[in-house]
Amino acid sequence: MRTFCSISSAALVLLVASAASASSPVLSTILPAGVQRGTEVELTLAGDRLADAQELLWYQPGIETLSVEPAEDGKSVKAAIRIAEDARLGLYDLRIRSATGVSHLRTFSVGAYPEIAEAADANSNFDEPQPIPLNVTVIGVAENEDDDFYVIEAKKGDRITAEVEGIRLGKTLFDPYVAILNPQRFELVRSDDASLVRQDPLVQLIAPEDGKYIIQVRESAYQGNGNCHYRLHVGHFPRPRALVPAGGPIGETVEVQWIGDIEGDRTQAVTLPDHADPNFSLLAEDDRGVSPAPYAFRLSPFGNVIESGSTSEPTSFAPPMGLNGVIRDDGETDQFSFVAKNGQVLDIRVFARSLGSPLDSVLVVSKKAGGNVGANDDSGGPDSYYRFTAPEDGEYLISIRDHLQKGSPDHFYRIEVTPVEPKLTISPQNENPQIGVVTASVPRGNRLAMLVNASRADFGGDLAFSAEGLPEGIALDADTMAAGIAQMPVLLSASADAPVAGTLATLTGAPTDASLSVPSTLAHTVELVQGRNNIPFWTRSVDRLAVSVSEEAPFSIEVVEPKVPLVRNGVMQLKVVATRVEGFTAPIAVSLPWNPPGIGSAGGVSIPEGQNEALIPLNAADNAGLATWKIVVDGSSTGPSGPVTVSSQLVPLTIAEKFLTFEFERAAAEQGSEAPLLVKINQLTPFEGEATVTLVGLPNAATVEPTTITKDAEEIIFPIKIAPETPEGTHKNLFCQVVITQNGEPIHHNLGSTELRVDKPLPKEQPKAEAAAPVPPKPEAKKPLSRLEQLRLEEQQRTESTSGAGEPEN
């Protein structure tokens, strides 16, 4: 069967999707940045859109909010809080929840000592420092080109410790510096960065004599500003630089050696909790005080081994085990030995810099009899990791050293040698200034989608999601995350009568295979301070997600569920319908926050002002995954108190194989003529009725009419009309658009590819002229005679003349 069709040109424009922010409060600063535990204080929380602030959401226990009073201008909030007597020391994480959303995450410090405010106008002169007692916390600001001086009294032999919380407060890119000087202005000790407290400084000194000592605090390059807030802890308290072991078995009592304090090392018996706690920590404490911040301590189900200190014989152990030690001297390497069976697999992971050690670990695994098995410097993080597979039965060595062969009493480490176990980590997008707030603020009677990432380790398969601790009236809807997929949206829906409230909820994942038991954790990374090129400089990780019910949004959106599939190499128009509150007419930007594998969607689409519908173009690649996926559309607009985002329902979208394929032959013709293009049809899936076929991509002024085919068609011939002005040359990227209608909706195919060559016509032949009369040939020119030939000829002529004259007449 042969059919003829024509071409019309078309263009598909894909627009970049734009993200929309929720109508959330903005929390910029908290003052004071910390407070002594066991006290009450009034906080000033500054930012924007705070007029409807209702509560503070604290991630850690120990702080109670007594009252929240927003200012009328919406720029600040006064909040009274009470810190428990036994509250843990260190940083706490919090957000403000308002009636319309949840703010950025900020940190707040809880300390052990009474607090004194900096006398900002009277402490910049070394000769007139601000007097302070010992065992206090000074609240100050390092301004541009600013030196802050504080004076203390000490007796000979007193331990003096000074530590600054600066970058840890998460306010700005701030590199503090601290020094202790004598009255003659000689520096006795100084610090810019101390590995134990990351980019913050820490110094200790044994007073060499009775008298005054000056504490100097500044920004290390004198480039401070009004956001460079600091908390200076000064006192007699201990501050060891290391602890060994840096972890221990759950529920047992371990002997912890505190190393690196200026007064020397000491040992403390510590009883560990009887349950797993990833945030467990220890404090260094004696009769003169307690360290201002805790030390991370890893809880585990297995025992400990401490390196023997022998340079000739490795410390032996049997996995699983925690290996602990210190690289005390330059060039030192610690070794541990263990026995493994052929094919045995173990994870060997170092914890050093992640615990505050300066050790830049290099991990080597080798056969005790000789020959390396494997090594690692760092594996996507600050510490080393190596997965060991025993090549044979035998004894093996684990060696650890510093990358630069450095050593000191501070260079402590912990190595965990464990069997391979499956793990699942769930995380939303990192929260940072570019993305904005990453929380789930769901308007009453509406929905909000969130993208979540699932990191599977040592297992595969589909995942199902669930949530615990959601606010009343909110429900979770999530598709199964297929094996091989690491990101997808989950949908939170709030009932129309849900109370306006918020919680810190836990989102978990689990394999759909009931035979697999995999622990699931949630890790939400917040980039509090970014450096150059937006590189994260100081981050916090929390284990719960802020979810709230907010006041009603002025609109909602629905997706009209497609009744037909989106085929490979095809396109679709996804219809989105808005329901507006009376009087709300603003445009609504709509987009897909997530596309299934091989699917593209257009951004920059909006429901125009005062209208209720829009179409979002979708397209499928030739390798798009054949499955039914659940997609969602976000809608963003301006609400009564700022930008607001809501989401549609989850909608199934089926990706199917093409119904047919085309095989093109090439076509060629001269300008001003017709070029037949033959296309062979391969039917893959029968269809009912007729399909419309249009040839797309023809050059200028070349035309051909559309046509229709049925499932019985075997080929098409396109009679392409080439105009005289059609550009000559080879025109590529011709293809066919085929539309098949099912269930009253079109299924769009883009099929095949070929080229059309257009040539200039050949020059026309000139008419032949009439034959002319023949021209007689010119006489042949005689050859010139030589002189000899001329003499002979003359002689012959004389002889003939004489002979004729002498004969008688008859």
KATAMO-V152153 format. One record per residue. RES is the residue in one small letter. PHI is phi in whole degrees, -180 to 180 (* if undefined). Layout:
RES/PHI, RES/PHI
This chain:
m/*, r/-116, t/-136, f/-117, c/-142, s/-117, i/-113, s/-128, s/-83, a/-147, a/-135, l/-110, v/-109, l/-99, l/-104, v/-76, a/-71, s/-112, a/-85, a/-120, s/-97, a/-77, s/-81, s/-106, p/-68, v/-108, l/-113, s/-100, t/-139, i/-127, l/-131, p/-67, a/-79, g/-171, v/-161, q/-74, r/-67, g/80, t/-127, e/-114, v/-152, e/-101, l/-96, t/-111, l/-108, a/-108, g/171, d/-154, r/54, l/-108, a/-63, d/-109, a/-62, q/-124, e/-161, l/-105, l/-101, w/-99, y/-80, q/-114, p/-75, g/119, i/-125, e/-112, t/-89, l/-93, s/-159, v/-135, e/-128, p/-75, a/-76, e/-65, d/-80, g/74, k/-98, s/-157, v/-139, k/-99, a/-131, a/-92, i/-131, r/-126, i/-103, a/-65, e/-61, d/-103, a/-60, r/-65, l/-81, g/114, l/-89, y/-119, d/-111, l/-150, r/-138, i/-94, r/-108, s/-113, a/-70, t/-119, g/163, v/-129, s/-83, h/-57, l/-83, r/-131, t/-113, f/-142, s/-102, v/-113, g/-116, a/-100, y/-120, p/-59, e/-113, i/-128, a/-84, e/-64, a/-86, a/-58, d/-91, a/-136, n/-132, s/-96, n/-110, f/-58, d/-77, e/-133, p/-72, q/-81, p/-72, i/-140, p/-80, l/-86, n/58, v/-137, t/-120, v/-99, i/-99, g/-145, v/-135, a/-94, e/-80, n/-64, e/54, d/-111, d/-114, d/-111, f/-117, y/-130, v/-118, i/-126, e/-108, a/-144, k/-96, k/-56, g/91, d/-70, r/-85, i/-118, t/-121, a/-132, e/-136, v/-115, e/-93, g/-130, i/-61, r/-65, l/-75, g/71, k/-94, t/-160, l/-75, f/-134, d/-113, p/-78, y/-133, v/-137, a/-147, i/-114, l/-122, n/-91, p/-62, q/-86, r/72, f/-87, e/-72, l/-90, v/-148, r/-152, s/-156, d/-102, d/-122, a/-126, s/-57, l/-62, v/-119, r/62, q/-88, d/-94, p/-100, l/-153, v/-133, q/-138, l/-152, i/-94, a/-59, p/-75, e/-164, d/-65, g/145, k/-94, y/-133, i/-103, i/-100, q/-109, v/-130, r/-159, e/-77, s/-57, a/-109, y/59, q/-115, g/-75, n/-162, g/-65, n/-93, c/-85, h/-76, y/-140, r/-125, l/-96, h/-99, v/-129, g/178, h/-92, f/-68, p/-76, r/-149, p/-60, r/-98, a/-154, l/-143, v/-138, p/-75, a/-98, g/-172, g/-168, p/-75, i/-56, g/80, e/-108, t/-101, v/-122, e/-91, v/-102, q/-97, w/-89, i/-123, g/98, d/-70, i/-65, e/-89, g/112, d/-83, r/-152, t/-117, q/-137, a/-85, v/-126, t/-93, l/-87, p/-64, d/-94, h/-145, a/-69, d/-149, p/-65, n/-104, f/-66, s/-151, l/-121, l/-118, a/-87, e/-146, d/-144, d/-73, r/-111, g/149, v/-133, s/-61, p/-66, a/-137, p/-81, y/-108, a/-62, f/-142, r/-89, l/-91, s/-147, p/-87, f/-119, g/-83, n/-121, v/-130, i/-106, e/-59, s/-74, g/87, s/-78, t/-90, s/-106, e/-128, p/-68, t/-82, s/-90, f/-158, a/-123, p/-65, p/-79, m/-164, g/-102, l/-104, n/-131, g/-179, v/-139, i/-88, r/-82, d/-122, d/-59, g/81, e/-77, t/-130, d/-96, q/-132, f/-131, s/-119, f/-152, v/-106, a/-136, k/-93, n/-53, g/86, q/-65, v/-116, l/-135, d/-93, i/-119, r/-127, v/-96, f/-122, a/-141, r/-60, s/-66, l/-105, g/103, s/-87, p/-80, l/-65, d/-97, s/-72, v/-122, l/-108, v/-130, v/-115, s/-144, k/-77, k/-64, a/-78, g/124, g/108, n/-72, v/-105, g/-177, a/-155, n/-157, d/-92, d/-146, s/-127, g/70, g/-166, p/-78, d/-116, s/-86, y/-149, y/-147, r/-95, f/-99, t/-122, a/-65, p/-75, e/-167, d/-62, g/159, e/-103, y/-128, l/-117, i/-110, s/-116, i/-138, r/-150, d/-85, h/-58, l/-100, q/61, k/-88, g/-156, s/-172, p/-62, d/-83, h/-81, f/-88, y/-156, r/-139, i/-118, e/-105, v/-110, t/-138, p/-64, v/-72, e/-131, p/-69, k/-143, l/-133, t/-118, i/-103, s/-150, p/-79, q/-61, n/-59, e/-90, n/-152, p/-60, q/-75, i/-79, g/97, v/-70, v/-115, t/-140, a/-116, s/-103, v/-105, p/-63, r/-57, g/70, n/-138, r/-138, l/-148, a/-96, m/-129, l/-84, v/-125, n/-109, a/-121, s/-104, r/-88, a/-126, d/65, f/-161, g/-139, g/108, d/-75, l/-125, a/-115, f/-114, s/-148, a/-137, e/-127, g/80, l/-70, p/-60, e/-58, g/93, i/-107, a/-125, l/-102, d/-128, a/-145, d/-74, t/-70, m/-84, a/-68, a/-57, g/89, i/-102, a/-115, q/-147, m/-166, p/-88, v/-118, l/-118, l/-110, s/-120, a/-110, s/-69, a/-65, d/-106, a/-64, p/-65, v/-73, a/-164, g/-149, t/-144, l/-105, a/-105, t/-113, l/-106, t/-126, g/-127, a/-151, p/-62, t/-72, d/-76, a/-64, s/-78, l/-101, s/-117, v/-127, p/-67, s/-121, t/-128, l/-108, a/-131, h/-110, t/-92, v/-116, e/-88, l/-75, v/-130, q/-115, g/-97, r/-63, n/57, n/61, i/-79, p/-59, f/-110, w/-144, t/-126, r/-129, s/-123, v/-120, d/-106, r/-140, l/-114, a/-75, v/-128, s/-143, v/-99, s/-112, e/-65, e/-57, a/-89, p/-80, f/-160, s/-139, i/-132, e/-132, v/-103, v/-74, e/-65, p/-63, k/-95, v/-131, p/-80, l/-95, v/-92, r/-56, n/62, g/-115, v/-132, m/-151, q/-105, l/-89, k/-90, v/-118, v/-120, a/-104, t/-111, r/-104, v/-70, e/-55, g/95, f/-93, t/-125, a/-63, p/-63, i/-124, a/-77, v/-125, s/-164, l/-92, p/-73, w/-148, n/-114, p/-60, p/-57, g/83, i/-109, g/-116, s/-137, a/-85, g/-99, g/70, v/-99, s/-141, i/-83, p/-61, e/-55, g/78, q/-106, n/-127, e/-139, a/-155, l/-116, i/-106, p/-69, l/-117, n/-141, a/-119, a/-74, d/-67, n/-110, a/-57, g/-65, l/-82, a/-169, t/-105, w/-109, k/-100, i/-112, v/-144, v/-118, d/-96, g/-125, s/-128, s/-158, t/-97, g/-97, p/-62, s/-122, g/138, p/-64, v/-139, t/-125, v/-131, s/-132, s/-80, q/-72, l/-73, v/-122, p/-72, l/-126, t/-94, i/-102, a/-124, e/-73, k/-61, f/-75, l/-157, t/-127, f/-117, e/-116, f/-98, e/-97, r/-82, a/-123, a/-149, a/-166, e/-90, q/-55, g/83, s/-128, e/-118, a/-117, p/-75, l/-117, l/-94, v/-127, k/-93, i/-106, n/-113, q/-82, l/-105, t/-133, p/-61, f/-134, e/-91, g/76, e/-106, a/-112, t/-91, v/-122, t/-129, l/-87, v/-121, g/102, l/-67, p/-71, n/-57, a/74, a/-91, t/-138, v/-162, e/-82, p/-64, t/-146, t/-126, i/-135, t/-117, k/-65, d/-91, a/-67, e/-111, e/-158, i/-132, i/-118, f/-94, p/-83, i/-77, k/-91, i/-98, a/-76, p/-59, e/-92, t/-59, p/-62, e/-75, g/120, t/-95, h/-107, k/-98, n/64, l/-81, f/-151, c/-111, q/-99, v/-119, v/-117, i/-110, t/-102, q/-137, n/52, g/78, e/-125, p/-82, i/-115, h/-94, h/-113, n/-115, l/-121, g/69, s/-163, t/-152, e/-140, l/-125, r/-102, v/-114, d/-112, k/-76, p/-63, l/-69, p/-63, k/-73, e/-75, q/-75, p/-68, k/-78, a/-80, e/-67, a/-71, a/-84, a/-62, p/-66, v/-98, p/-62, p/-70, k/-70, p/-59, e/-70, a/-67, k/-78, k/-73, p/-60, l/-88, s/-75, r/-64, l/-66, e/-66, q/-64, l/-64, r/-64, l/-63, e/-64, e/-65, q/-65, q/-64, r/-66, t/-62, e/-63, s/-69, t/-68, s/-64, g/-69, a/-76, g/-91, e/-83, p/-72, e/-83, n/-91
